[in-house]
Amino acid sequence: MSRALRVLESVGRAPKGLTVKQIARRCELTVATTYHLVRTLAYEGYVIRREDGTYIVGLEVADRYRELVTAFRGPPAVGETLRRAALDTGYSHYLGRFVGGQVALTAVAEGHRSPYLEDLVPGFDEGAHATALGKSLLATLTVDQRNRYLREYGMRPFTTATLTTTETFEADLAAGDRRGMQLEMGQFRQGVACAAVLVAPDKDMERRVVLACALPASEMMTSARVVRAKLLTVARSVADGIASDN
C-alpha cells in the first residue's frame, strides 16, 4: 500500500504525465513492481493511461477529495452560514480545526471582494504561523505545545512580513488576545489580511473550531472593529450549527 501511494503521489506531482519507467525511477522501485502497481491503480480509477503511454491522476482522486470536503465541512447549517456570510460581506470565510494534531483548513466560502487565494482550500495544512486561522488555533495551546508545533512544522517566511521567531509570534498572539481577534496583515500573502476568532473551545483539541475571513489589507486597516463584530456574529451561528448536529 505504501508503494502504491508513492506511485500515486509521483503521478500527482507531474501534470504532464509519467511513463512507468519514469515512475519507477522516481519511486525507487523495479519496473516490474511499478507495472503491477500502476495497472492496479488504473483499474481502480486512481490513474489514467493516455495514448502516449504516460499516466496522469484519475477521477477517483477527485471523488475522494469531495468526500473529504464534505466530511470536513460539517452539518449543512454550517456550510449555509459560511455562504451567507461570504455573500453578505463579500469576504471569503474559512473554518479551521486541528486534524491529527495539525492545523487544517476545513471549509471555504468564497467572497467576491476578497483576493483569490488558490492555496486556501479544504485540507490546506501549511503556514499556521502566518495565517489568522492558524494563529487562532495555536493560541488555544499551551506555550510548550505551541513551541513543539512550531519546531515540528517550521516558520516558513511566506512574505517579508511573516513572523519567523517564537518570540515575535508569542507577542503577536498576546496582542490578538487583547484585541479579541487574531490578525495577520500581509504575513501569508502580500496585500492580503486575515482575521479569525474562536468558534468552539473544547478540552479536546480536535474539537476546537475557528472562523476566519480574508480581505484586502487596505480594508482591514480601516474596518478591523467592523470585521471583528461580524466575525463574532457569524461564529455564534456556526457554533449553533455545530451544536445542533451533536
KOLLOTOR-634781 format. One record per atom (N, C-alpha, C): residue number from 1; residue in three letters; x, y, z. Coordinates in pm, whole numbers, plus 32768, in hexadecimal, padded with zeros to 4 digits. Atoms other than C-alpha are relative to their C-alpha. Example, Ala and Ser with C-alpha at 12.3 -4.5 7.8 and 13.67 -1.06 7.14 Angstrom:
BEGIN
 sevex tiba   c1   c2   c3
     1  ALA 8059 7F89 8000
     1  ALA 84CE 7E3E 830C
     1  ALA 805A 8078 8000
     2  SER 7FAE 7F89 7FFA
     2  SER 8557 7F96 82CA
     2  SER 7FB3 806D 8049
END
This chain:
BEGIN
 sevex tiba   c1   c2   c3
     1  MET 8052 7F88 8000
     1  MET 8000 8000 8000
     1  MET 8056 807E 8000
     2  SER 7FA6 7F8E 7FFA
     2  SER 811A 80EE 8055
     2  SER 803E 801D 7F78
     3  ARG 7FC5 7FED 8084
     3  ARG 81BA 80B5 7F01
     3  ARG 7F9B 8035 7F9C
     4  ALA 8069 7FCF 805A
     4  ALA 806F 80EB 7E4D
     4  ALA 7FE7 8095 8018
     5  LEU 8014 7F73 7FE1
     5  LEU 8044 8237 7F01
     5  LEU 8074 8054 7FCB
     6  ARG 7F8D 7FB9 8039
     6  ARG 81A5 829E 7E9D
     6  ARG 7FF0 8012 7F6A
     7  VAL 8018 7FF7 8090
     7  VAL 814B 8253 7D33
     7  VAL 7F98 806D 7FE4
     8  LEU 806B 7F9E 8014
     8  LEU 800B 831F 7D4E
     8  LEU 8031 808E 8019
     9  GLU 7FC8 7F7D 7FE1
     9  GLU 80C4 8443 7DEE
     9  GLU 805D 8030 7F91
    10  SER 7FA5 7FDA 806C
    10  SER 81CD 8440 7CDD
    10  SER 7FB3 802A 7F84
    11  VAL 8052 7FDC 8074
    11  VAL 80C7 8442 7BCB
    11  VAL 7FBA 8086 8018
    12  GLY 8045 7F84 7FE0
    12  GLY 800B 8557 7C7C
    12  GLY 8058 807C 7FF7
    13  ARG 7FA3 7F8E 8006
    13  ARG 8143 8632 7C84
    13  ARG 8031 801B 7F72
    14  ALA 7FD3 7FF1 808B
    14  ALA 8172 860F 7B0B
    14  ALA 7F87 8016 7FA4
    15  PRO 8079 7FE7 804F
    15  PRO 804E 86B8 7A55
    15  PRO 800A 7FD8 7F6D
    16  LYS 7FF0 802A 808B
    16  LYS 80E3 865F 7901
    16  LYS 8001 7F69 7FF0
    17  GLY 8004 8092 8006
    17  GLY 80DC 84EE 795A
    17  GLY 808A 7FC2 8009
    18  LEU 7F83 804B 7FF3
    18  LEU 81E5 83E7 7998
    18  LEU 7FF0 7F76 7FC1
    19  THR 7FFF 808A 802E
    19  THR 8241 82A1 78F0
    19  THR 801B 7FA5 8078
    20  VAL 7FE7 805F 7F94
    20  VAL 825F 8165 79C0
    20  VAL 8093 8004 8029
    21  LYS 7F72 7FFD 7FDF
    21  LYS 83DA 8176 79AB
    21  LYS 8023 807E 8050
    22  GLN 7FE7 7F84 7FB5
    22  GLN 83D9 82E0 7A22
    22  GLN 7FCB 7FF4 808E
    23  ILE 8038 8014 7F7B
    23  ILE 82F5 8283 7B43
    23  ILE 805B 7FA6 8052
    24  ALA 7FA8 805D 7FBA
    24  ALA 83DA 8162 7B9E
    24  ALA 807C 8046 8035
    25  ARG 7F88 7FB8 7FD5
    25  ARG 850B 8245 7BAA
    25  ARG 7FE1 805E 8074
    26  ARG 8022 7F9F 7F98
    26  ARG 845B 834E 7C7C
    26  ARG 7FDC 7FBD 8083
    27  CYS 802A 8047 7F86
    27  CYS 83D1 824F 7D72
    27  CYS 8067 7F9B 8030
    28  GLU 7F97 805E 7FDE
    28  GLU 850E 817E 7D78
    28  GLU 7FC9 7F72 800B
    29  LEU 803B 8085 8008
    29  LEU 8450 8045 7D14
    29  LEU 8031 7FBB 7F81
    30  THR 7FE1 8046 807C
    30  THR 8493 7F36 7C14
    30  THR 7F91 801D 7F9B
    31  VAL 8064 7FE8 8068
    31  VAL 83E1 7F5E 7AC7
    31  VAL 7F8F 7F9B 800B
    32  ALA 8066 8069 7FF4
    32  ALA 832A 7E13 7AFB
    32  ALA 7F9C 8020 806F
    33  THR 8057 7FDB 7F8F
    33  THR 82A3 7E81 7C4E
    33  THR 7FAA 8078 7FDB
    34  THR 8048 7F88 8026
    34  THR 8243 7FD2 7BC1
    34  THR 7F8F 7FE2 7F9F
    35  TYR 8069 8028 805E
    35  TYR 8183 7F35 7A9F
    35  TYR 7F8A 7FC4 804C
    36  HIS 806B 8040 7FB2
    36  HIS 80BD 7E64 7B99
    36  HIS 7FAF 8068 804C
    37  LEU 8045 7F99 7FB1
    37  LEU 806C 7F90 7C76
    37  LEU 7FAF 805D 7FA7
    38  VAL 8045 7FA3 805A
    38  VAL 8011 8072 7B53
    38  VAL 7F84 7FC0 7FC3
    39  ARG 8074 8046 8037
    39  ARG 7F2B 7F6D 7AB9
    39  ARG 7F8D 7FFB 8065
    40  THR 8067 8006 7F98
    40  THR 7E73 7F47 7C03
    40  THR 7FC1 8089 8016
    41  LEU 8034 7F78 7FEC
    41  LEU 7E53 80BF 7C34
    41  LEU 7FA9 802B 7F8A
    42  ALA 804D 7FDE 8077
    42  ALA 7DD6 80E5 7ACE
    42  ALA 7F7A 7FB7 8001
    43  TYR 807C 804E 7FFA
    43  TYR 7CD6 7FCF 7AFC
    43  TYR 7F9E 803F 8062
    44  GLU 8056 7FC4 7F9A
    44  GLU 7C51 807E 7C34
    44  GLU 7FDD 8091 7FE1
    45  GLY 8023 7F78 8028
    45  GLY 7C46 81D0 7B83
    45  GLY 8052 806E 803F
    46  TYR 7FB0 7F9A 7FBC
    46  TYR 7D55 8280 7C4C
    46  TYR 806D 803B 7FA6
    47  VAL 7FAB 7FC5 8068
    47  VAL 7E38 82B1 7B1D
    47  VAL 7FC2 7FDC 7F79
    48  ILE 8034 8015 8087
    48  ILE 7DE7 82C6 79AA
    48  ILE 8076 7FF8 7F9F
    49  ARG 7F98 800D 8066
    49  ARG 7EC0 824A 788B
    49  ARG 7FD7 804D 7F82
    50  ARG 801B 7FB3 8079
    50  ARG 7ED4 833D 7767
    50  ARG 8039 7FB9 7F85
    51  GLU 7FD7 8042 807C
    51  GLU 7F11 82E5 75FB
    51  GLU 8097 7FFD 7FEE
    52  ASP 7F6F 7FFD 8010
    52  ASP 807F 8347 7612
    52  ASP 8048 7FA6 8065
    53  GLY 7FC5 805D 7FA2
    53  GLY 80B5 8246 7725
    53  GLY 801E 803A 8089
    54  THR 7FEA 7FC2 7F7E
    54  THR 80CE 833D 7843
    54  THR 7F83 7FF2 8056
    55  TYR 806E 800C 7FA1
    55  TYR 7FF6 8333 797B
    55  TYR 7FEB 8085 8048
    56  ILE 8026 7F89 7FB3
    56  ILE 7F3B 8451 7A23
    56  ILE 7F9F 7FD4 806D
    57  VAL 805B 801F 7F92
    57  VAL 7E62 8463 7B5A
    57  VAL 7F73 7FE6 7FCB
    58  GLY 8087 8025 802C
    58  GLY 7D0B 83BF 7B31
    58  GLY 7F93 8047 804E
    59  LEU 8071 7FB8 7FC7
    59  LEU 7BB3 8440 7B88
    59  LEU 7FD8 7FCE 808B
    60  GLU 8020 8032 7F7A
    60  GLU 7B92 8362 7CBB
    60  GLU 803F 8057 806D
    61  VAL 7FBF 7FA7 7F9F
    61  VAL 7C83 844F 7D6A
    61  VAL 7FA4 8076 801E
    62  ALA 805D 7F91 7FED
    62  ALA 7B89 856B 7D34
    62  ALA 7F8A 7FD6 8057
    63  ASP 806F 8031 7FAD
    63  ASP 7A75 8495 7DCA
    63  ASP 8027 7FF8 8092
    64  ARG 7FD2 8008 7F75
    64  ARG 7B43 8457 7F02
    64  ARG 800E 808C 803A
    65  TYR 7FF1 7F77 7FCF
    65  TYR 7B8B 85CD 7F1B
    65  TYR 7F77 803A 8023
    66  ARG 8086 7FCD 7FE2
    66  ARG 7A17 8620 7F08
    66  ARG 7FCC 7FC5 8083
    67  GLU 8029 803E 7F82
    67  GLU 79D9 8529 8021
    67  GLU 8047 8041 8077
    68  LEU 7FB5 7FBC 7F98
    68  LEU 7AEB 85CF 80EC
    68  LEU 7FC2 8088 8020
    69  VAL 803C 7F7B 7FED
    69  VAL 7A51 8729 80B6
    69  VAL 7F7C 7FF5 804A
    70  THR 8081 8013 7FBF
    70  THR 78F9 86AB 811C
    70  THR 8010 7FDD 8094
    71  ALA 7FE9 8028 7F76
    71  ALA 797E 8606 8257
    71  ALA 8036 8073 8054
    72  PHE 7FC4 7F8F 7FB9
    72  PHE 7A4C 8737 82B8
    72  PHE 7F9B 806F 801C
    73  ARG 8057 7F8C 7FF6
    73  ARG 7935 8833 827E
    73  ARG 7F9F 7FF7 8075
    74  GLY 805C 800F 7F93
    74  GLY 784D 87A1 8382
    74  GLY 7F6F 8007 7FD2
    75  PRO 808E 8000 8022
    75  PRO 76D1 87C4 838F
    75  PRO 7FDC 806A 7F97
    76  PRO 8028 7FA0 8069
    76  PRO 7618 8876 8271
    76  PRO 7FED 808D 8033
    77  ALA 8018 7F7A 7FCA
    77  ALA 75BB 8998 8355
    77  ALA 8081 8051 8009
    78  VAL 7F80 7FBA 7FF8
    78  VAL 772B 89EC 8380
    78  VAL 802A 8033 7F77
    79  GLY 7FDE 7FD6 8087
    79  GLY 776C 89F3 820B
    79  GLY 7FA9 8074 7FD1
    80  GLU 805B 7F94 8027
    80  GLU 7639 8ACE 81D6
    80  GLU 8024 8082 8047
    81  THR 7FD6 7F88 7FB5
    81  THR 76AF 8BC0 82E5
    81  THR 807A 8040 7FBF
    82  LEU 7F88 7FCB 8041
    82  LEU 7802 8BE2 823B
    82  LEU 7FDD 8043 7F7C
    83  ARG 8026 7FC7 8081
    83  ARG 7765 8C1D 80E5
    83  ARG 7FB6 8084 8011
    84  ARG 804C 7F85 7FE8
    84  ARG 7678 8D23 8171
    84  ARG 805E 806F 802E
    85  ALA 7FA0 7F9B 7FD1
    85  ALA 7796 8DD7 8222
    85  ALA 8054 8035 7F8D
    86  ALA 7FB1 7FD6 8074
    86  ALA 7864 8DDC 80E2
    86  ALA 7FAF 8058 7FA3
    87  LEU 8058 7FB1 8056
    87  LEU 773B 8E63 801E
    87  LEU 7FE4 8088 803D
    88  ASP 8023 7F83 7FBD
    88  ASP 76E1 8F6C 8121
    88  ASP 8075 8061 8007
    89  THR 7F8C 7FA9 7FEC
    89  THR 7842 8FF1 8156
    89  THR 8055 800F 7F82
    90  GLY 7FA9 8002 8075
    90  GLY 78E7 8F9C 800B
    90  GLY 8089 7FC6 801F
    91  TYR 7F7F 8036 7FD7
    91  TYR 7A08 8F04 80D2
    91  TYR 7FFB 7F67 8005
    92  SER 7FF6 8092 7FF6
    92  SER 7A79 8D9A 80B7
    92  SER 800A 7FD9 8093
    93  HIS 8001 8031 7F76
    93  HIS 7A36 8CDA 81F9
    93  HIS 8034 7F71 8004
    94  TYR 7FBF 8081 7FF1
    94  TYR 7AEF 8BA9 827A
    94  TYR 7FE6 7FC6 808B
    95  LEU 8000 8045 7F80
    95  LEU 7ACE 8AA6 838C
    95  LEU 8080 7FAF 800B
    96  GLY 7F89 8051 7FEB
    96  GLY 7BF8 89F8 8425
    96  GLY 7FF9 7FB8 8085
    97  ARG 7FF6 804B 7F83
    97  ARG 7C46 88F7 8530
    97  ARG 807E 7FAA 7FFB
    98  PHE 7F90 805E 7FFD
    98  PHE 7D52 8804 859D
    98  PHE 7FD2 7F7A 7FC5
    99  VAL 801B 8083 803A
    99  VAL 7D57 86C7 84CC
    99  VAL 807E 7FAD 8011
   100  GLY 7F89 804F 7FE4
   100  GLY 7E45 85BE 8549
   100  GLY 806D 8053 8043
   101  GLY 7FA0 7FAA 7FBB
   101  GLY 7EE8 86C7 8622
   101  GLY 803A 8070 7FAC
   102  GLN 7FCB 7F9B 805A
   102  GLN 7F29 87AA 84F9
   102  GLN 7F93 8064 7FDB
   103  VAL 805E 7F99 8029
   103  VAL 7E81 88F5 84A5
   103  VAL 7FD7 7FE8 7F6F
   104  ALA 8031 8017 8088
   104  ALA 7DA4 88C0 8374
   104  ALA 7F88 8058 7FE2
   105  LEU 8075 7FB7 802F
   105  LEU 7CAF 898D 82AB
   105  LEU 7F97 7F9A 7FD8
   106  THR 8064 8069 8015
   106  THR 7B68 88CB 82A2
   106  THR 7F87 802B 7FAE
   107  ALA 8071 7FD4 8052
   107  ALA 7A68 89A2 81E8
   107  ALA 801C 808C 7FCB
   108  VAL 7FE8 7F7F 8042
   108  VAL 7A69 8ACB 80F9
   108  VAL 7F80 802F 7FBD
   109  ALA 806A 7FC0 804E
   109  ALA 7962 8BBB 8074
   109  ALA 803D 807F 7FC4
   110  GLU 7FBC 7F91 8043
   110  GLU 79F0 8CAD 7F71
   110  GLU 7FA8 807C 7FFA
   111  GLY 8044 7F7F 800B
   111  GLY 7992 8E1E 7F79
   111  GLY 803C 8051 7F8E
   112  HIS 7FD1 7FBB 8078
   112  HIS 79AA 8F00 7E49
   112  HIS 805E 8075 801C
   113  ARG 7FAA 7F8E 7FDF
   113  ARG 7A60 9019 7F02
   113  ARG 8089 7FD6 8034
   114  SER 7F81 8031 7FCB
   114  SER 7B78 8F3E 7F86
   114  SER 805D 7FD8 7F8E
   115  PRO 7F9F 8033 8063
   115  PRO 7CB7 8EFD 7EBF
   115  PRO 7FF9 7F68 7FFE
   116  TYR 8004 8092 800C
   116  TYR 7CB7 8D9A 7E3B
   116  TYR 8083 7FC5 8032
   117  LEU 7F8B 8042 7FC8
   117  LEU 7DA7 8CBD 7F01
   117  LEU 7FF8 7F6C 7FDD
   118  GLU 800E 8087 8036
   118  GLU 7DD6 8B7D 7E3C
   118  GLU 802E 7F95 8062
   119  ASP 7FCF 8064 7FA0
   119  ASP 7E8D 8AD1 7F5C
   119  ASP 7F97 7FDE 806A
   120  LEU 805C 8013 7F90
   120  LEU 7D6F 8AF9 8052
   120  LEU 7F85 7FB1 7FD5
   121  VAL 806B 805E 8020
   121  VAL 7C99 89C9 8007
   121  VAL 7FF8 7F9B 8072
   122  PRO 800A 8064 7F95
   122  PRO 7C13 88BD 80F4
   122  PRO 8072 7F9B 7FF8
   123  GLY 7F8E 8059 7FF8
   123  GLY 7D35 87EB 8167
   123  GLY 8085 8049 800A
   124  PHE 7F83 7FB3 7FF7
   124  PHE 7E37 8904 815B
   124  PHE 8034 7FFB 808F
   125  ASP 7FCA 8013 7F79
   125  ASP 7F1F 88C7 8283
   125  ASP 808A 803D 8012
   126  GLU 7F7F 7FBC 7FF2
   126  GLU 8046 89B2 8257
   126  GLU 7FEB 808E 8035
   127  GLY 8002 7F72 7FDE
   127  GLY 809A 8B09 82DB
   127  GLY 7FAA 8027 8076
   128  ALA 8053 7FDD 7F8C
   128  ALA 7FE3 8AFB 8428
   128  ALA 8032 807F 8044
   129  HIS 7FC6 7F8B 7FBF
   129  HIS 80D3 8C04 84AB
   129  HIS 7FE8 8080 7FB1
   130  ALA 800D 7F8C 8057
   130  ALA 8084 8CEB 8385
   130  ALA 7F6F 8023 7FE1
   131  THR 808D 7FE5 8019
   131  THR 7F07 8CD9 837B
   131  THR 7FB8 801B 8084
   132  ALA 804E 7FE4 7F86
   132  ALA 7E0C 8D64 8472
   132  ALA 7FB8 7F83 802F
   133  LEU 8042 807D 7FDD
   133  LEU 7D54 8C18 8466
   133  LEU 805F 7FA7 8051
   134  GLY 7F9F 8050 7FB8
   134  GLY 7E8F 8B61 84CF
   134  GLY 8022 803B 8088
   135  LYS 7FE1 7FBF 7F81
   135  LYS 7EE0 8C60 85DA
   135  LYS 7F93 7FEA 8067
   136  SER 8070 8010 7FA5
   136  SER 7D85 8C43 866F
   136  SER 7FFE 7F75 803E
   137  LEU 7FFA 8088 7FC9
   137  LEU 7DAB 8ACB 8695
   137  LEU 807B 7FED 8058
   138  LEU 7F87 800F 7FB0
   138  LEU 7F12 8AD9 8710
   138  LEU 7FF5 804A 8085
   139  ALA 8012 7FB3 7F85
   139  ALA 7EA7 8BDA 8814
   139  ALA 7FB8 7FAF 806B
   140  THR 8046 8054 7F9E
   140  THR 7DD4 8AC9 88BA
   140  THR 805D 7F9C 8043
   141  LEU 7F9F 805D 7FC7
   141  LEU 7F0E 89FD 8905
   141  LEU 804E 8042 8070
   142  THR 7FA3 7FC8 7F9F
   142  THR 7FFE 8A27 8A26
   142  THR 807D 802F 7FB5
   143  VAL 7F86 7FCF 803F
   143  VAL 8147 8AD5 89DE
   143  VAL 8059 7F8B 7FD6
   144  ASP 7FAD 8074 8021
   144  ASP 8200 8988 89E9
   144  ASP 7FC9 7FB4 7F88
   145  GLN 803E 8044 8073
   145  GLN 8108 88E5 88FB
   145  GLN 8016 804E 7F80
   146  ARG 7FEF 7FA9 8075
   146  ARG 8121 8A0E 8810
   146  ARG 808F 7FF9 7FCD
   147  ASN 7F73 8006 8028
   147  ASN 829C 8A07 880F
   147  ASN 8022 7F7D 7FBC
   148  ARG 7FE9 8082 803F
   148  ARG 829D 8894 87C0
   148  ARG 7FC5 7FFF 7F73
   149  TYR 8041 7FFB 8084
   149  TYR 81AB 88D0 86A1
   149  TYR 8056 8050 7F9E
   150  LEU 7FB2 7FAA 8059
   150  LEU 827C 89E9 8610
   150  LEU 8088 7FC3 7FDE
   151  ARG 7F82 8044 801E
   151  ARG 83BD 8920 862F
   151  ARG 7FE9 7F92 7F99
   152  GLU 801A 8070 805A
   152  GLU 831D 87FA 857B
   152  GLU 7FDE 802F 7F73
   153  TYR 802F 7FD7 8084
   153  TYR 8278 88BA 845E
   153  TYR 8048 807C 7FCA
   154  GLY 7FB0 7F90 8030
   154  GLY 8362 89E3 844B
   154  GLY 7FB3 8082 7FF6
   155  MET 803B 7F7A 800F
   155  MET 8323 8B57 8414
   155  MET 8030 803B 7F7C
   156  ARG 7FD8 7FD6 8086
   156  ARG 834F 8B7F 829E
   156  ARG 7FDB 8091 7FE5
   157  PRO 801F 7F75 8021
   157  PRO 8365 8CEA 822A
   157  PRO 7FB3 800A 7F7B
   158  PHE 8051 7FF3 807A
   158  PHE 8244 8D0B 8132
   158  PHE 8013 8089 7FC0
   159  THR 7FE4 7F78 8030
   159  THR 8284 8E83 8114
   159  THR 8068 803D 805E
   160  THR 7F9F 7FBC 7FA8
   160  THR 8376 8F7D 81AC
   160  THR 7FC1 8024 8086
   161  ALA 8045 7FDE 7F83
   161  ALA 826C 8FBF 82B8
   161  ALA 7FE5 7F87 8057
   162  THR 801C 807A 7FB3
   162  THR 8250 8E54 832B
   162  THR 8052 7FFD 8080
   163  LEU 7FB9 800E 7F81
   163  LEU 82A9 8E1E 8499
   163  LEU 804C 7F7C 7FFF
   164  THR 7FAD 8079 800B
   164  THR 83C8 8D26 84A8
   164  THR 804A 7FDD 8081
   165  THR 7FC5 8025 7F7E
   165  THR 842D 8D21 8618
   165  THR 7F8F 7FEB 8064
   166  THR 8068 801B 7F9D
   166  THR 836B 8C99 8740
   166  THR 7FE6 807A 8058
   167  GLU 8011 7F89 7FAC
   167  GLU 83A5 8DDC 8800
   167  GLU 7F9D 8062 7FC1
   168  THR 805C 7FA3 8043
   168  THR 82FA 8EB9 86FD
   168  THR 7F76 7FC1 7FF1
   169  PHE 8081 8044 800F
   169  PHE 81EC 8DB3 86CC
   169  PHE 7FB1 8006 8082
   170  GLU 8045 7FFB 7F7F
   170  GLU 8199 8DA6 8840
   170  GLU 7FCA 808D 801B
   171  ALA 802E 7F76 7FED
   171  ALA 8184 8F22 884C
   171  ALA 7F87 801E 7FA8
   172  ASP 806F 7FEB 805C
   172  ASP 809D 8F20 8720
   172  ASP 7F81 7FBC 8034
   173  LEU 8075 8045 7FC8
   173  LEU 7FB5 8E1D 87C0
   173  LEU 7FC9 804C 8078
   174  ALA 802D 7FB3 7F8B
   174  ALA 7FA9 8EEB 8900
   174  ALA 7FB2 807B 7FD4
   175  ALA 8047 7F8C 8035
   175  ALA 7F42 901C 8836
   175  ALA 7F77 7FD6 7FCC
   176  GLY 807F 8033 8032
   176  GLY 7E34 8F4B 8790
   176  GLY 7F9F 7FE0 8070
   177  ASP 8056 801C 7F8C
   177  ASP 7DB0 8ED9 88E2
   177  ASP 7FC5 8081 8037
   178  ARG 8032 7F7F 7FCE
   178  ARG 7D94 9043 8955
   178  ARG 7F9A 803B 7FA0
   179  ARG 8059 7FCA 8067
   179  ARG 7CE9 909F 880E
   179  ARG 7F7D 7FB3 7FF7
   180  GLY 8074 8056 800C
   180  GLY 7BF5 8F7E 8826
   180  GLY 7FF3 7FC6 7F75
   181  MET 8000 8031 808A
   181  MET 7C56 8F12 86C5
   181  MET 8091 7FF3 7FD3
   182  GLN 7F7A 8010 8039
   182  GLN 7D91 8E80 862F
   182  GLN 8003 803E 7F75
   183  LEU 7FF8 7FB1 807B
   183  LEU 7E0E 8F46 8506
   183  LEU 8088 7FEB 7FBD
   184  GLU 7F81 7FFA 8049
   184  GLU 7F14 8F3B 83F6
   184  GLU 7FED 805F 7F89
   185  MET 8003 7F9E 806D
   185  MET 7F67 9049 82FA
   185  MET 8076 7FE4 7FA3
   186  GLY 7F97 801A 8061
   186  GLY 802C 8FD7 81CB
   186  GLY 8067 7F9A 802B
   187  GLN 7F9F 8063 7FD1
   187  GLN 80D5 8EBD 828A
   187  GLN 7FFB 7F7E 7FB0
   188  PHE 800C 8077 8054
   188  PHE 804F 8DA7 81AC
   188  PHE 8007 8023 7F6C
   189  ARG 7FFE 7FD3 808B
   189  ARG 8018 8E64 8068
   189  ARG 8003 8099 8000
   190  GLN 7FF0 7F6F 8005
   190  GLN 8086 8FC7 8016
   190  GLN 7F7C 8043 7FDA
   191  GLY 8077 7FB3 801F
   191  GLY 7F65 90BD 801E
   191  GLY 7F7E 7FC4 8031
   192  VAL 8078 8043 7FCF
   192  VAL 7E72 8FCA 80C1
   192  VAL 8004 7FF8 8098
   193  ALA 800A 800A 7F6F
   193  ALA 7DF9 8FCD 8228
   193  ALA 7F9C 7F93 8023
   194  CYS 805A 8069 7FD2
   194  CYS 7D4A 8EC1 82F1
   194  CYS 7FE7 8014 8096
   195  ALA 8025 7FF5 7F74
   195  ALA 7C8F 8ECA 843D
   195  ALA 7FB9 7F80 8028
   196  ALA 803C 807E 7FD3
   196  ALA 7C17 8DA6 8512
   196  ALA 7FD6 8009 8093
   197  VAL 8030 800A 7F76
   197  VAL 7B52 8D5C 864D
   197  VAL 7FE3 7F6D 801E
   198  LEU 801D 8088 7FD4
   198  LEU 7B17 8C20 8717
   198  LEU 7F69 7FEA 8000
   199  VAL 808F 8022 8006
   199  VAL 79C6 8B7C 86D3
   199  VAL 7FDB 7FA3 8071
   200  ALA 8023 8068 7FA0
   200  ALA 79CA 8A4A 87B1
   200  ALA 807A 7FD6 8051
   201  PRO 7F94 8030 7FAA
   201  PRO 7ABD 8A23 88D3
   201  PRO 7FDC 7F75 8035
   202  ASP 801B 8087 7FD0
   202  ASP 7AE1 88C0 8952
   202  ASP 8080 7FC8 803F
   203  LYS 7F8A 8041 7FC4
   203  LYS 7BC7 87F3 8A32
   203  LYS 8046 7FA8 7F9A
   204  ASP 7FC9 8052 806B
   204  ASP 7BF5 870C 8908
   204  ASP 802D 805B 7F8E
   205  MET 7FCE 7FA1 8063
   205  MET 7CD6 87CE 881A
   205  MET 7FC5 7FE8 7F76
   206  GLU 8034 801F 8085
   206  GLU 7C44 871A 86EB
   206  GLU 7F70 8030 7FED
   207  ARG 8089 7FCC 8008
   207  ARG 7AEC 87AB 873C
   207  ARG 7FFC 8099 8005
   208  ARG 7FFB 7F6D 8002
   208  ARG 7B61 8914 8746
   208  ARG 7FF1 8032 7F71
   209  VAL 801C 7FCB 8085
   209  VAL 7AE4 89DF 861E
   209  VAL 8016 8096 8000
   210  VAL 7FEF 7F70 800E
   210  VAL 7B47 8B38 85A4
   210  VAL 7FC2 802E 7F7C
   211  LEU 803A 7FC0 8077
   211  LEU 7AA9 8C24 84A7
   211  LEU 805C 8072 7FD6
   212  ALA 7FA9 7F95 8033
   212  ALA 7B76 8D0A 83C8
   212  ALA 7FC4 803D 7F83
   213  CYS 8025 7FC4 807F
   213  CYS 7B42 8DFB 82AA
   213  CYS 807B 8047 7FC7
   214  ALA 7F91 7FBD 8045
   214  ALA 7C30 8E90 81A8
   214  ALA 7FCB 8078 7FB5
   215  LEU 8026 7F86 8045
   215  LEU 7C25 8FEA 8111
   215  LEU 807C 804F 7FDB
   216  PRO 7F8C 7FAD 8020
   216  PRO 7D08 90EF 8073
   216  PRO 8037 8042 807D
   217  ALA 7FC2 7FC7 7F88
   217  ALA 7E00 916F 8176
   217  ALA 7FD5 8091 8014
   218  SER 8029 7F74 7FF4
   218  SER 7D99 92D6 812B
   218  SER 7F79 800E 8044
   219  GLU 8084 7FFB 7FC1
   219  GLU 7C34 928A 8196
   219  GLU 8008 7FD9 8093
   220  MET 7FF2 8029 7F74
   220  MET 7CA2 91DD 82D6
   220  MET 802F 8076 8055
   221  MET 7FC8 7F92 7FB3
   221  MET 7D61 9313 8343
   221  MET 7F94 8065 8029
   222  THR 806A 7F9F 7FE1
   222  THR 7C1F 93E1 833E
   222  THR 7F82 7FBF 803A
   223  SER 807E 8042 7FDA
   223  SER 7B1D 92D9 839D
   223  SER 8013 7F8F 8065
   224  ALA 7FE2 8070 7FA7
   224  ALA 7BBA 91F7 84A6
   224  ALA 7F90 7FE8 8066
   225  ARG 806A 8012 7F9B
   225  ARG 7AAA 9237 85AB
   225  ARG 7F81 7FC7 7FC2
   226  VAL 8076 8033 8046
   226  VAL 7994 91FA 84B0
   226  VAL 8014 7F6D 7FDC
   227  VAL 7FE1 808A 8023
   227  VAL 7A3E 90BB 8439
   227  VAL 7FF1 7FA6 807A
   228  ARG 8009 804F 7F85
   228  ARG 7A5B 903F 85A0
   228  ARG 7F6F 7FEA 8028
   229  ALA 808C 800C 7FD8
   229  ALA 78ED 9086 85EC
   229  ALA 7FB5 7F9D 7FA7
   230  LYS 8045 805A 805C
   230  LYS 7876 8FD1 84B4
   230  LYS 8031 7F70 8010
   231  LEU 7FCB 8086 7FEB
   231  LEU 795F 8EAA 84EF
   231  LEU 7FC2 7FBF 807B
   232  LEU 803A 8037 7F86
   232  LEU 78DA 8E7D 864F
   232  LEU 7F6E 7FD9 7FEC
   233  THR 808C 8022 801E
   233  THR 7773 8E83 85CE
   233  THR 7FF8 7F7E 7FB1
   234  VAL 7FFE 807A 8051
   234  VAL 77C1 8D7B 84C7
   234  VAL 802F 7F89 8055
   235  ALA 7FCC 806C 7FAB
   235  ALA 7885 8CB0 85C8
   235  ALA 7F92 7FC6 8058
   236  ARG 806F 8032 7FAE
   236  ARG 7751 8C9A 86A5
   236  ARG 7FA3 7FA7 7FAF
   237  SER 8056 8053 8056
   237  SER 7684 8C16 8582
   237  SER 8042 7F7A 7FDF
   238  VAL 7FB7 807C 801B
   238  VAL 7792 8B17 852D
   238  VAL 7FFC 7FA4 807B
   239  ALA 8004 804E 7F83
   239  ALA 779D 8AA8 869B
   239  ALA 7F77 7FC0 8012
   240  ASP 8088 8038 7FF6
   240  ASP 7622 8A7A 8697
   240  ASP 7FEE 7F8C 7F9F
   241  GLY 800A 806B 8063
   241  GLY 763C 89AB 8559
   241  GLY 8049 7F83 802B
   242  ILE 7FB4 8073 7FCF
   242  ILE 7747 88CD 85F0
   242  ILE 7FB7 7FBD 8075
   243  ALA 8045 8037 7F8B
   243  ALA 7684 88A5 8736
   243  ALA 7F83 7FB2 7FD8
   244  SER 807B 8042 802A
   244  SER 7545 8845 867F
   244  SER 801B 7F78 7FC2
   245  ASP 7FDD 807D 8041
   245  ASP 75FF 872A 85D3
   245  ASP 8034 7F99 8065
   246  ASN 7FC8 805B 7F9B
   246  ASN 7687 8697 8717
   246  ASN 7F92 7FC1 8056
END
